């Protein structure tokens, strides 16, 4: 009898403790910039020839070899759906850089990985405020670990690494095979990342005032659609 009472008291105590545990943080929900104001955006995939895009080889990452400019392009546009396909699983590491260098902007990008049974990692990214050769870069990470900003760029005047993974408010990325929506907003020294309905990351010390936007081929097949750009201060 005493044993039963002790067990019951233990269960009640655990339940009471659990009830007072702090809930996981969540980001305040907000509308996408594209939905809030659909005027003034440029469709980055309007030209089906993709002539405004440039392949930029990047260095090796883990088991993935460096990209080579003379290798077959992993990038293609499905004319029926308007979807940009990246066969990253059949290429080395590279960036697909878009058009002009930008100052302030908002980039809207929708993406999904092709699901692989048993695969948990997945990897790609959306570049912002990146140099033409990709040696200075910021990226919104795409993958199961969540959406967050990181990069290699000047920090206090010297080249360094930046990672906001630990400052990601919550992981709002959907599983492989489902579409995700990202928006990167660059205004002055601030870069903000909006993921599937909320801002989850903000970097307020960006020392790179201008740069390019682009997409990353990094070992996995990924699709992009509704790539839209709204330019701000030049």
BELBELLIN-V315571 format. One record per residue. N is the residue number from 0. RES is the residue in one letter. PSI is psi in degrees with one decimal (none if undefined). NEAR is the number of other C-alpha atoms within 10 Angstrom. D_LAST is the distance of its C-alpha to the last C-alpha in whole Angstrom. Layout:
# BELBELLIN-V315571
n->[N | N]
res->[RES | RES]
psi->[PSI | PSI]
near->[NEAR | NEAR]
d_last->[D_LAST | D_LAST]
This chain:
# BELBELLIN-V315571
n->[0 | 1 | 2 | 3 | 4 | 5 | 6 | 7 | 8 | 9 | 10 | 11 | 12 | 13 | 14 | 15 | 16 | 17 | 18 | 19 | 20 | 21 | 22 | 23 | 24 | 25 | 26 | 27 | 28 | 29 | 30 | 31 | 32 | 33 | 34 | 35 | 36 | 37 | 38 | 39 | 40 | 41 | 42 | 43 | 44 | 45 | 46 | 47 | 48 | 49 | 50 | 51 | 52 | 53 | 54 | 55 | 56 | 57 | 58 | 59 | 60 | 61 | 62 | 63 | 64 | 65 | 66 | 67 | 68 | 69 | 70 | 71 | 72 | 73 | 74 | 75 | 76 | 77 | 78 | 79 | 80 | 81 | 82 | 83 | 84 | 85 | 86 | 87 | 88 | 89 | 90 | 91 | 92 | 93 | 94 | 95 | 96 | 97 | 98 | 99 | 100 | 101 | 102 | 103 | 104 | 105 | 106 | 107 | 108 | 109 | 110 | 111 | 112 | 113 | 114 | 115 | 116 | 117 | 118 | 119 | 120 | 121 | 122 | 123 | 124 | 125 | 126 | 127 | 128 | 129 | 130 | 131 | 132 | 133 | 134 | 135 | 136 | 137 | 138 | 139 | 140 | 141 | 142 | 143 | 144 | 145 | 146 | 147 | 148 | 149 | 150 | 151 | 152 | 153 | 154 | 155 | 156 | 157 | 158 | 159 | 160 | 161 | 162 | 163 | 164 | 165 | 166 | 167 | 168 | 169 | 170 | 171 | 172 | 173 | 174 | 175 | 176 | 177 | 178 | 179 | 180 | 181 | 182 | 183 | 184 | 185 | 186 | 187 | 188 | 189 | 190 | 191 | 192 | 193 | 194 | 195 | 196 | 197 | 198 | 199 | 200 | 201 | 202 | 203 | 204 | 205 | 206 | 207 | 208 | 209 | 210 | 211 | 212 | 213 | 214 | 215 | 216 | 217 | 218 | 219 | 220 | 221 | 222 | 223 | 224 | 225 | 226 | 227 | 228 | 229 | 230 | 231 | 232 | 233]
res->[X | X | X | X | X | X | X | X | X | X | X | X | X | X | X | X | X | X | X | X | X | X | X | X | X | X | X | X | X | X | X | X | X | X | X | X | X | X | X | X | X | X | X | X | X | X | X | X | X | X | X | X | X | X | X | X | X | X | X | X | X | X | X | X | X | X | X | X | X | X | X | X | X | X | X | X | X | X | X | X | X | X | X | X | X | X | X | X | X | X | X | X | X | X | X | X | X | X | X | X | X | X | X | X | X | X | X | X | X | X | X | X | X | X | X | X | X | X | X | X | X | X | X | X | X | X | X | X | X | X | X | X | X | X | X | X | X | X | X | X | X | X | X | X | X | X | X | X | X | X | X | X | X | X | X | X | X | X | X | X | X | X | X | X | X | X | X | X | X | X | X | X | X | X | X | X | X | X | X | X | X | X | X | X | X | X | X | X | X | X | X | X | X | X | X | X | X | X | X | X | X | X | X | X | X | X | X | X | X | X | X | X | X | X | X | X | X | X | X | X | X | X | X | X | X | X | X | X | X | X | X | X | X | X]
psi->[-45.4 | -35.3 | -42.1 | -43.0 | -42.4 | -40.6 | -42.4 | -42.5 | -37.8 | -42.2 | -43.6 | -40.6 | -43.0 | -40.9 | -42.2 | -39.7 | -43.2 | -36.0 | -27.0 | 2.7 | 143.7 | 133.9 | 155.7 | 139.8 | 145.4 | 147.2 | 141.4 | 130.8 | 144.9 | 158.3 | 149.2 | 153.8 | -35.8 | -43.1 | -36.6 | -35.3 | 90.6 | 0.2 | 146.1 | 12.5 | 147.4 | 129.8 | 112.4 | -8.9 | 15.4 | -38.0 | 109.1 | -14.2 | -13.2 | 29.0 | -18.3 | 1.6 | 145.0 | 131.8 | 132.9 | 111.7 | 139.1 | 165.2 | 166.7 | 150.4 | 114.5 | -124.5 | -7.0 | 124.0 | 164.2 | 149.0 | 155.1 | 129.1 | -27.5 | 0.4 | 156.5 | 140.9 | 134.2 | -1.1 | 130.5 | 152.8 | 125.3 | 110.2 | -25.6 | -37.8 | -16.3 | 15.6 | 133.0 | 122.8 | 131.4 | 110.3 | 66.0 | -18.0 | -3.8 | 24.6 | 166.9 | -172.6 | 123.7 | 164.4 | 142.6 | 99.4 | 135.8 | 135.8 | -125.8 | 157.9 | 143.7 | 152.2 | -99.9 | 146.7 | 169.3 | 128.1 | 123.6 | 127.2 | 131.9 | 136.6 | 156.8 | 143.7 | 149.3 | 122.7 | 136.3 | 122.0 | 128.2 | -10.8 | 135.9 | -20.2 | -78.9 | 147.1 | 135.4 | -168.1 | 168.1 | 120.0 | 151.6 | 149.5 | 49.5 | 143.3 | 162.2 | -34.8 | -0.8 | 9.5 | -29.9 | 126.9 | 151.5 | 148.7 | 142.5 | 112.5 | 137.0 | 136.3 | 173.9 | -23.7 | -11.3 | 169.7 | 124.0 | 161.4 | 140.0 | 172.5 | -174.4 | 114.6 | 168.2 | 133.5 | 116.0 | 38.6 | -6.0 | 146.1 | 135.2 | -177.7 | 143.9 | 131.5 | 126.0 | 22.1 | -43.0 | -12.3 | 6.4 | 121.7 | -42.5 | 157.6 | 109.0 | 8.1 | 135.8 | 160.5 | 158.1 | 139.5 | -15.8 | 148.1 | 138.0 | 153.8 | 123.8 | 147.7 | 127.1 | 124.1 | 122.7 | 116.3 | 112.6 | -124.5 | 8.6 | 129.7 | 128.2 | 140.8 | 121.8 | 129.0 | 117.9 | 45.4 | 1.8 | 150.1 | 123.3 | -12.0 | 141.7 | 127.7 | 121.1 | 11.8 | 33.0 | 121.8 | 10.0 | 103.9 | -21.0 | 158.4 | -174.2 | 159.8 | 157.9 | -177.4 | 158.7 | 134.3 | 117.3 | 55.1 | -3.9 | 151.9 | 127.1 | 147.1 | 147.6 | 144.9 | 167.5 | 49.2 | 107.0 | 143.9 | 131.9 | 118.1 | 145.9 | -134.6 | 138.1 | none]
near->[6 | 7 | 8 | 9 | 10 | 11 | 12 | 12 | 12 | 12 | 12 | 12 | 12 | 11 | 11 | 11 | 10 | 11 | 10 | 8 | 8 | 7 | 8 | 7 | 9 | 14 | 17 | 10 | 13 | 13 | 13 | 19 | 16 | 17 | 8 | 9 | 10 | 11 | 9 | 11 | 16 | 13 | 14 | 20 | 20 | 12 | 10 | 14 | 10 | 16 | 10 | 14 | 19 | 15 | 22 | 18 | 20 | 21 | 15 | 14 | 12 | 7 | 8 | 14 | 16 | 17 | 20 | 17 | 14 | 8 | 11 | 9 | 17 | 18 | 18 | 16 | 18 | 11 | 9 | 6 | 8 | 15 | 18 | 21 | 19 | 26 | 19 | 22 | 15 | 16 | 23 | 25 | 23 | 26 | 26 | 22 | 25 | 19 | 15 | 12 | 15 | 19 | 18 | 21 | 22 | 22 | 26 | 23 | 20 | 18 | 24 | 22 | 24 | 14 | 16 | 13 | 7 | 6 | 8 | 13 | 11 | 19 | 19 | 24 | 22 | 24 | 28 | 28 | 28 | 25 | 19 | 18 | 14 | 21 | 13 | 19 | 23 | 28 | 26 | 26 | 21 | 23 | 20 | 16 | 15 | 18 | 28 | 29 | 27 | 18 | 21 | 17 | 22 | 17 | 14 | 10 | 8 | 9 | 11 | 12 | 14 | 18 | 15 | 17 | 18 | 9 | 13 | 21 | 21 | 20 | 17 | 22 | 20 | 17 | 14 | 21 | 14 | 12 | 16 | 20 | 20 | 24 | 26 | 27 | 23 | 27 | 17 | 17 | 13 | 16 | 22 | 20 | 24 | 26 | 29 | 21 | 17 | 20 | 27 | 26 | 23 | 20 | 18 | 12 | 13 | 19 | 16 | 19 | 16 | 17 | 20 | 21 | 26 | 22 | 22 | 25 | 28 | 28 | 22 | 21 | 22 | 27 | 22 | 21 | 21 | 17 | 20 | 20 | 20 | 18 | 16 | 13 | 10 | 10]
d_last->[77 | 76 | 73 | 72 | 72 | 70 | 67 | 67 | 66 | 63 | 62 | 61 | 60 | 57 | 56 | 56 | 54 | 52 | 51 | 50 | 47 | 44 | 42 | 39 | 36 | 34 | 30 | 30 | 29 | 26 | 25 | 22 | 19 | 20 | 23 | 22 | 20 | 21 | 19 | 15 | 15 | 15 | 19 | 18 | 22 | 22 | 23 | 26 | 26 | 24 | 22 | 19 | 20 | 21 | 24 | 23 | 27 | 27 | 30 | 33 | 33 | 36 | 39 | 36 | 35 | 32 | 31 | 32 | 30 | 33 | 34 | 34 | 31 | 31 | 29 | 30 | 29 | 32 | 32 | 34 | 32 | 29 | 29 | 27 | 30 | 30 | 33 | 32 | 36 | 37 | 34 | 33 | 30 | 27 | 23 | 22 | 18 | 16 | 14 | 11 | 9 | 6 | 5 | 6 | 9 | 13 | 15 | 18 | 21 | 25 | 27 | 31 | 33 | 36 | 39 | 41 | 45 | 45 | 41 | 40 | 37 | 34 | 31 | 28 | 24 | 21 | 18 | 15 | 13 | 15 | 16 | 17 | 20 | 20 | 22 | 19 | 19 | 18 | 20 | 22 | 25 | 27 | 31 | 34 | 33 | 30 | 27 | 25 | 22 | 23 | 22 | 22 | 20 | 20 | 22 | 23 | 22 | 24 | 24 | 25 | 26 | 24 | 26 | 26 | 29 | 31 | 29 | 28 | 30 | 32 | 32 | 31 | 31 | 34 | 36 | 36 | 36 | 35 | 31 | 29 | 25 | 22 | 19 | 16 | 14 | 11 | 10 | 10 | 13 | 15 | 15 | 18 | 20 | 22 | 25 | 28 | 27 | 26 | 24 | 26 | 23 | 21 | 20 | 19 | 19 | 16 | 15 | 13 | 9 | 8 | 11 | 12 | 14 | 18 | 21 | 24 | 28 | 30 | 34 | 34 | 34 | 31 | 29 | 26 | 25 | 23 | 20 | 17 | 14 | 12 | 8 | 6 | 4 | 0]
